Amino acid sequence: MADIIRQPLEQIHGFSRRCLFRVISMGSLPIHMAFIMDGNRRYAKKRGLEDGSGHKAGFSALMSMLQYCYELGIKYVTIYAFSIDNFRRKPEEVQSLMDLMLEKIKSLLDKESIVHGYGIRVYFIGNLALLSDQVRAAAEEVMEATAKNNRVVLLVCVAYNSTDEIVQAVKKSCVNKLVKHSEGRDRDIERIQLVDIEENMQMSVAPDPDILIRSSGETRLSNFLLWQTGNSQLFSPDALWPEIGRRHLVWAILNFQRSHSYLEKKKKQL
């Protein structure tokens, strides 16, 4: 009986969601959305759940958010999955997160996964050398397996912070400058241009985010995409990440649409 009732309810829910998204699509839509997935541990603690349960619930929330972004036609989605600073947590917690990360990364290779169903290309952004061999190998396998997908681009920032990304980009720019100078292709060895750094940023595979959502009501960027979010609209719902839902995404996009013309004008002035 429960299944008989649930099926038509799911159909009605899906239809109403598509109608809502169609109305929203009449206005300007973001090309790139970024998420700081904050509050997984607090979610588990609030509900008296065991360690790791919050992160598993957070993964389910991420899958739903990817579905919504796909249905809206949002091309790029970036998530802050694991900061370099997170390695300072208790060793047993870090290991638990690495085990969960390995499990979820491998699940993306399943033929039935949302990645293959929606044609999502996956990039892992960050200092991957800090990851265990197993996690790094799995991440590289996913990137290779999805390299030909082009409907949506998912950028997973892991073992990442913005300071490290900028430092590594500057180092690469200097090395490239020296190589070009030694080959006689660049005589001005002392000058590093802005474009030299930007083209060596790992996030250069995507345009700058239009909207950055951080769950749990926090308004800090926590060293995430500092270079790329100068003109991004910030949205901080009180909901913990596993509680994040369609209404939060819709509200963020409606606010973006209200200020879209102003933000576009500011970008043109740069």
C-alpha positions, 0 to 999 in steps of 0.5 A, a space after each residue: 500500500 505504501 508503495 502504491 501511494 509513494 509512486 504517484 506522490 513522487 511523480 507529482 513532486 517531480 512534476 511540480 519541481 520541473 514546473 518551478 524550475 521552468 519558471 525560474 529559467 525565464 530569468 538569468 541563471 548562474 553558469 557556475 555555483 559553488 558550495 561550502 558543505 558545512 555542518 555534517 558533524 553538527 547534523 550527526 550530533 544534533 540527531 544523536 547519530 554515530 560518527 560518519 553518519 553526518 557525512 553520509 547524509 551530506 553526500 545524499 544532499 550533494 546528489 540531490 543538489 547536483 540533480 537540481 543544478 542539472 535540471 536547471 541547466 547550470 553548467 559548473 558546480 564546485 564543492 569544498 569537500 576536504 580542506 588541507 586544514 582538515 588534516 589537522 583533525 584527529 587521525 581517526 576522524 581523518 582516516 574515517 573521512 578518507 575511507 568514506 571519500 574512497 567509497 563515494 569516489 568509487 561509486 561514481 564509476 558505477 554505470 548507474 551513478 548520477 555522473 554517467 546518467 547526467 553526463 557529468 565531467 569530474 575534476 578533482 582540484 587540490 594538492 592530490 599528493 596529500 591524499 592516500 595512494 588509494 584515494 588519489 588513484 580512485 580520483 584519477 580513475 574517475 577523471 579519466 572515465 568522465 573526461 568525455 562527458 560535457 553536460 555538467 562539470 563537477 569540480 571537487 576541491 579536496 586537499 585544497 585551500 585557496 592559499 595553496 592554489 595561489 602559491 602553486 600557480 605563482 610557482 608554475 608561472 615563474 617556472 614557465 617564465 624561466 623556460 620561455 626565457 631560456 628558449 628565447 621566447 620571452 625576454 622580459 624575465 622579471 615581469 609576471 602578468 596577471 594572466 600568467 597566474 590565472 592560466 596556472 590556477 587549477 580552477 582555470 578549467 571553469 569560469 568564476 562562480 556566480 553564486 557561492 552557498 555556505 550552509 549552516 549560516 556561517 559567512 566565512 569563506 574558509 580559504 575557499 576560492 578567494 581568487 575567484 569569488 570577488 564578484 560572486 554572490 554569497 548566500 548563507 542559509 541556516 540549514 546544515 548541509 544535510 538539511 540543504 534542499 531545493 528551497 535554499 537553491 531556489 532562494 539563492 537563484 532568485 536573489 542572484 536574478 534580482 542583482 544580476 544586472 548590477 553584478 554584470 556591470 561590475 564585471 565589465 568594469 574590471 
